[in-house]
Amino acid sequence: MAPTNDHPGEQAAQDPIKLIGIRETALSVDEVFQAVGDDAAGGIALFVGTVRNHDGGTDVDALGYSCHPSAEAEMRRIAEKIVAEYPVRALAAVHRVGDLSVGDLAVVVGVSCPHRGEAFEACRRLIDDLKHEVPIWKHQKFSDGTEEWVGAC
């Protein structure tokens, strides 16, 4: 049977933004996965960003994230842009603020779409745009005693 775009499941959902948040508590991949579940979705793509133990050739001991009060609104603006450009069935994005340790989850985003290619593309665009446009800053503490601030935008 030839695919058509006439079926409602091939279209974006009416209210696809299910979860947007800035959290001071641990993030949950399961929460994001459940938020983007949709019976019409043939593809769900998740991205999980973790605190790594190095950056730029230097060992990282810990880091902290802080954000501007507009950060959550900016996340929603980007989510709205993604759902306008892709046939998103459901979208979720959460970012952590506060002090984190190596291995902690820093950001979790998820997108479901009718097909896997669309889900991959939309998810990649979502995390890339969040990283470049949302006013969230990272304060890295290195093993050698130095530290640096890294701005998201």
C-alpha positions as protocol buffer text, in pm:
chain_id: "A"
residue {
  index: 1
  type: MET
  ca { x: 0 y: 0 z: 0 }
}
residue {
  index: 2
  type: ALA
  ca { x: 142 y: 339 z: -96 }
}
residue {
  index: 3
  type: PRO
  ca { x: 188 y: 587 z: 192 }
}
residue {
  index: 4
  type: THR
  ca { x: -26 y: 899 z: 190 }
}
residue {
  index: 5
  type: ASN
  ca { x: -32 y: 1206 z: 407 }
}
residue {
  index: 6
  type: ASP
  ca { x: -413 y: 1194 z: 428 }
}
residue {
  index: 7
  type: HIS
  ca { x: -424 y: 996 z: 751 }
}
residue {
  index: 8
  type: PRO
  ca { x: -440 y: 1214 z: 1067 }
}
residue {
  index: 9
  type: GLY
  ca { x: -149 y: 1019 z: 1214 }
}
residue {
  index: 10
  type: GLU
  ca { x: 78 y: 1149 z: 936 }
}
residue {
  index: 11
  type: GLN
  ca { x: 18 y: 1505 z: 1051 }
}
residue {
  index: 12
  type: ALA
  ca { x: 149 y: 1700 z: 1347 }
}
residue {
  index: 13
  type: ALA
  ca { x: -61 y: 1665 z: 1661 }
}
residue {
  index: 14
  type: GLN
  ca { x: -282 y: 1953 z: 1780 }
}
residue {
  index: 15
  type: ASP
  ca { x: -87 y: 2023 z: 2103 }
}
residue {
  index: 16
  type: PRO
  ca { x: 242 y: 1837 z: 2062 }
}
residue {
  index: 17
  type: ILE
  ca { x: 446 y: 2019 z: 2328 }
}
residue {
  index: 18
  type: LYS
  ca { x: 401 y: 1789 z: 2627 }
}
residue {
  index: 19
  type: LEU
  ca { x: 682 y: 1884 z: 2863 }
}
residue {
  index: 20
  type: ILE
  ca { x: 918 y: 2182 z: 2890 }
}
residue {
  index: 21
  type: GLY
  ca { x: 1112 y: 2246 z: 3205 }
}
residue {
  index: 22
  type: ILE
  ca { x: 1415 y: 2371 z: 3392 }
}
residue {
  index: 23
  type: ARG
  ca { x: 1482 y: 2147 z: 3693 }
}
residue {
  index: 24
  type: GLU
  ca { x: 1695 y: 2165 z: 4006 }
}
residue {
  index: 25
  type: THR
  ca { x: 1636 y: 1794 z: 4064 }
}
residue {
  index: 26
  type: ALA
  ca { x: 1761 y: 1485 z: 3881 }
}
residue {
  index: 27
  type: LEU
  ca { x: 1622 y: 1434 z: 3531 }
}
residue {
  index: 28
  type: SER
  ca { x: 1442 y: 1121 z: 3414 }
}
residue {
  index: 29
  type: VAL
  ca { x: 1476 y: 964 z: 3071 }
}
residue {
  index: 30
  type: ASP
  ca { x: 1160 y: 764 z: 3147 }
}
residue {
  index: 31
  type: GLU
  ca { x: 961 y: 1082 z: 3210 }
}
residue {
  index: 32
  type: VAL
  ca { x: 1060 y: 1227 z: 2872 }
}
residue {
  index: 33
  type: PHE
  ca { x: 1004 y: 896 z: 2693 }
}
residue {
  index: 34
  type: GLN
  ca { x: 655 y: 866 z: 2841 }
}
residue {
  index: 35
  type: ALA
  ca { x: 576 y: 1228 z: 2753 }
}
residue {
  index: 36
  type: VAL
  ca { x: 653 y: 1174 z: 2383 }
}
residue {
  index: 37
  type: GLY
  ca { x: 471 y: 843 z: 2346 }
}
residue {
  index: 38
  type: ASP
  ca { x: 201 y: 857 z: 2079 }
}
residue {
  index: 39
  type: ASP
  ca { x: 17 y: 574 z: 1904 }
}
residue {
  index: 40
  type: ALA
  ca { x: 56 y: 750 z: 1566 }
}
residue {
  index: 41
  type: ALA
  ca { x: 433 y: 785 z: 1604 }
}
residue {
  index: 42
  type: GLY
  ca { x: 648 y: 543 z: 1411 }
}
residue {
  index: 43
  type: GLY
  ca { x: 964 y: 699 z: 1547 }
}
residue {
  index: 44
  type: ILE
  ca { x: 1072 y: 837 z: 1881 }
}
residue {
  index: 45
  type: ALA
  ca { x: 1412 y: 1000 z: 1910 }
}
residue {
  index: 46
  type: LEU
  ca { x: 1571 y: 1087 z: 2244 }
}
residue {
  index: 47
  type: PHE
  ca { x: 1887 y: 1276 z: 2325 }
}
residue {
  index: 48
  type: VAL
  ca { x: 2043 y: 1252 z: 2669 }
}
residue {
  index: 49
  type: GLY
  ca { x: 2323 y: 1494 z: 2754 }
}
residue {
  index: 50
  type: THR
  ca { x: 2546 y: 1391 z: 3044 }
}
residue {
  index: 51
  type: VAL
  ca { x: 2827 y: 1555 z: 3237 }
}
residue {
  index: 52
  type: ARG
  ca { x: 3152 y: 1417 z: 3096 }
}
residue {
  index: 53
  type: ASN
  ca { x: 3479 y: 1388 z: 3284 }
}
residue {
  index: 54
  type: HIS
  ca { x: 3683 y: 1604 z: 3046 }
}
residue {
  index: 55
  type: ASP
  ca { x: 3668 y: 1912 z: 2826 }
}
residue {
  index: 56
  type: GLY
  ca { x: 3933 y: 2058 z: 2600 }
}
residue {
  index: 57
  type: GLY
  ca { x: 4195 y: 1811 z: 2720 }
}
residue {
  index: 58
  type: THR
  ca { x: 4143 y: 1889 z: 3089 }
}
residue {
  index: 59
  type: ASP
  ca { x: 3979 y: 1663 z: 3348 }
}
residue {
  index: 60
  type: VAL
  ca { x: 3644 y: 1793 z: 3479 }
}
residue {
  index: 61
  type: ASP
  ca { x: 3557 y: 1726 z: 3844 }
}
residue {
  index: 62
  type: ALA
  ca { x: 3213 y: 1888 z: 3852 }
}
residue {
  index: 63
  type: LEU
  ca { x: 3006 y: 2162 z: 3701 }
}
residue {
  index: 64
  type: GLY
  ca { x: 2710 y: 2381 z: 3770 }
}
residue {
  index: 65
  type: TYR
  ca { x: 2441 y: 2515 z: 3540 }
}
residue {
  index: 66
  type: SER
  ca { x: 2260 y: 2842 z: 3589 }
}
residue {
  index: 67
  type: CYS
  ca { x: 2006 y: 3014 z: 3369 }
}
residue {
  index: 68
  type: HIS
  ca { x: 1836 y: 3341 z: 3296 }
}
residue {
  index: 69
  type: PRO
  ca { x: 1474 y: 3367 z: 3418 }
}
residue {
  index: 70
  type: SER
  ca { x: 1364 y: 3360 z: 3051 }
}
residue {
  index: 71
  type: ALA
  ca { x: 1526 y: 3020 z: 2983 }
}
residue {
  index: 72
  type: GLU
  ca { x: 1210 y: 2813 z: 3007 }
}
residue {
  index: 73
  type: ALA
  ca { x: 1020 y: 3056 z: 2783 }
}
residue {
  index: 74
  type: GLU
  ca { x: 1304 y: 3035 z: 2532 }
}
residue {
  index: 75
  type: MET
  ca { x: 1287 y: 2656 z: 2542 }
}
residue {
  index: 76
  type: ARG
  ca { x: 915 y: 2677 z: 2465 }
}
residue {
  index: 77
  type: ARG
  ca { x: 979 y: 2921 z: 2177 }
}
residue {
  index: 78
  type: ILE
  ca { x: 1227 y: 2677 z: 2023 }
}
residue {
  index: 79
  type: ALA
  ca { x: 987 y: 2386 z: 2075 }
}
residue {
  index: 80
  type: GLU
  ca { x: 715 y: 2583 z: 1896 }
}
residue {
  index: 81
  type: LYS
  ca { x: 955 y: 2643 z: 1606 }
}
residue {
  index: 82
  type: ILE
  ca { x: 1033 y: 2271 z: 1583 }
}
residue {
  index: 83
  type: VAL
  ca { x: 666 y: 2167 z: 1583 }
}
residue {
  index: 84
  type: ALA
  ca { x: 597 y: 2424 z: 1310 }
}
residue {
  index: 85
  type: GLU
  ca { x: 868 y: 2274 z: 1088 }
}
residue {
  index: 86
  type: TYR
  ca { x: 824 y: 1899 z: 1146 }
}
residue {
  index: 87
  type: PRO
  ca { x: 518 y: 1669 z: 1178 }
}
residue {
  index: 88
  type: VAL
  ca { x: 571 y: 1632 z: 1553 }
}
residue {
  index: 89
  type: ARG
  ca { x: 329 y: 1410 z: 1742 }
}
residue {
  index: 90
  type: ALA
  ca { x: 486 y: 1492 z: 2081 }
}
residue {
  index: 91
  type: LEU
  ca { x: 788 y: 1686 z: 2211 }
}
residue {
  index: 92
  type: ALA
  ca { x: 953 y: 1713 z: 2552 }
}
residue {
  index: 93
  type: ALA
  ca { x: 1264 y: 1892 z: 2681 }
}
residue {
  index: 94
  type: VAL
  ca { x: 1406 y: 1930 z: 3031 }
}
residue {
  index: 95
  type: HIS
  ca { x: 1734 y: 2085 z: 3141 }
}
residue {
  index: 96
  type: ARG
  ca { x: 1904 y: 2068 z: 3476 }
}
residue {
  index: 97
  type: VAL
  ca { x: 2038 y: 2362 z: 3675 }
}
residue {
  index: 98
  type: GLY
  ca { x: 2245 y: 2359 z: 3992 }
}
residue {
  index: 99
  type: ASP
  ca { x: 2551 y: 2155 z: 4084 }
}
residue {
  index: 100
  type: LEU
  ca { x: 2606 y: 1832 z: 3891 }
}
residue {
  index: 101
  type: SER
  ca { x: 2863 y: 1554 z: 3909 }
}
residue {
  index: 102
  type: VAL
  ca { x: 3030 y: 1357 z: 3632 }
}
residue {
  index: 103
  type: GLY
  ca { x: 2773 y: 1116 z: 3489 }
}
residue {
  index: 104
  type: ASP
  ca { x: 2467 y: 1320 z: 3588 }
}
residue {
  index: 105
  type: LEU
  ca { x: 2202 y: 1396 z: 3325 }
}
residue {
  index: 106
  type: ALA
  ca { x: 2219 y: 1760 z: 3216 }
}
residue {
  index: 107
  type: VAL
  ca { x: 1952 y: 1765 z: 2946 }
}
residue {
  index: 108
  type: VAL
  ca { x: 1697 y: 1520 z: 2805 }
}
residue {
  index: 109
  type: VAL
  ca { x: 1492 y: 1591 z: 2493 }
}
residue {
  index: 110
  type: GLY
  ca { x: 1257 y: 1373 z: 2297 }
}
residue {
  index: 111
  type: VAL
  ca { x: 1047 y: 1398 z: 1983 }
}
residue {
  index: 112
  type: SER
  ca { x: 800 y: 1158 z: 1826 }
}
residue {
  index: 113
  type: CYS
  ca { x: 695 y: 1179 z: 1462 }
}
residue {
  index: 114
  type: PRO
  ca { x: 512 y: 954 z: 1217 }
}
residue {
  index: 115
  type: HIS
  ca { x: 846 y: 829 z: 1076 }
}
residue {
  index: 116
  type: ARG
  ca { x: 1197 y: 775 z: 1216 }
}
residue {
  index: 117
  type: GLY
  ca { x: 1377 y: 1016 z: 982 }
}
residue {
  index: 118
  type: GLU
  ca { x: 1154 y: 1304 z: 1087 }
}
residue {
  index: 119
  type: ALA
  ca { x: 1199 y: 1212 z: 1453 }
}
residue {
  index: 120
  type: PHE
  ca { x: 1580 y: 1206 z: 1421 }
}
residue {
  index: 121
  type: GLU
  ca { x: 1588 y: 1538 z: 1235 }
}
residue {
  index: 122
  type: ALA
  ca { x: 1348 y: 1713 z: 1471 }
}
residue {
  index: 123
  type: CYS
  ca { x: 1528 y: 1586 z: 1781 }
}
residue {
  index: 124
  type: ARG
  ca { x: 1869 y: 1693 z: 1651 }
}
residue {
  index: 125
  type: ARG
  ca { x: 1736 y: 2036 z: 1560 }
}
residue {
  index: 126
  type: LEU
  ca { x: 1571 y: 2067 z: 1902 }
}
residue {
  index: 127
  type: ILE
  ca { x: 1887 y: 1994 z: 2102 }
}
residue {
  index: 128
  type: ASP
  ca { x: 2111 y: 2200 z: 1872 }
}
residue {
  index: 129
  type: ASP
  ca { x: 1882 y: 2504 z: 1891 }
}
residue {
  index: 130
  type: LEU
  ca { x: 1838 y: 2469 z: 2268 }
}
residue {
  index: 131
  type: LYS
  ca { x: 2214 y: 2455 z: 2313 }
}
residue {
  index: 132
  type: HIS
  ca { x: 2274 y: 2763 z: 2096 }
}
residue {
  index: 133
  type: GLU
  ca { x: 1979 y: 2984 z: 2189 }
}
residue {
  index: 134
  type: VAL
  ca { x: 1863 y: 2918 z: 2546 }
}
residue {
  index: 135
  type: PRO
  ca { x: 2037 y: 3135 z: 2811 }
}
residue {
  index: 136
  type: ILE
  ca { x: 2185 y: 2854 z: 3020 }
}
residue {
  index: 137
  type: TRP
  ca { x: 2545 y: 2882 z: 3138 }
}
residue {
  index: 138
  type: LYS
  ca { x: 2785 y: 2611 z: 3247 }
}
residue {
  index: 139
  type: HIS
  ca { x: 3048 y: 2664 z: 3518 }
}
residue {
  index: 140
  type: GLN
  ca { x: 3312 y: 2391 z: 3484 }
}
residue {
  index: 141
  type: LYS
  ca { x: 3552 y: 2301 z: 3764 }
}
residue {
  index: 142
  type: PHE
  ca { x: 3868 y: 2128 z: 3647 }
}
residue {
  index: 143
  type: SER
  ca { x: 4095 y: 1884 z: 3832 }
}
residue {
  index: 144
  type: ASP
  ca { x: 4389 y: 2124 z: 3801 }
}
residue {
  index: 145
  type: GLY
  ca { x: 4207 y: 2383 z: 4012 }
}
residue {
  index: 146
  type: THR
  ca { x: 4102 y: 2607 z: 3723 }
}
residue {
  index: 147
  type: GLU
  ca { x: 3746 y: 2678 z: 3619 }
}
residue {
  index: 148
  type: GLU
  ca { x: 3559 y: 2839 z: 3332 }
}
residue {
  index: 149
  type: TRP
  ca { x: 3215 y: 2966 z: 3239 }
}
residue {
  index: 150
  type: VAL
  ca { x: 3070 y: 2845 z: 2911 }
}
residue {
  index: 151
  type: GLY
  ca { x: 2773 y: 3034 z: 2767 }
}
residue {
  index: 152
  type: ALA
  ca { x: 2501 y: 2864 z: 2572 }
}
residue {
  index: 153
  type: CYS
  ca { x: 2432 y: 3173 z: 2368 }
}
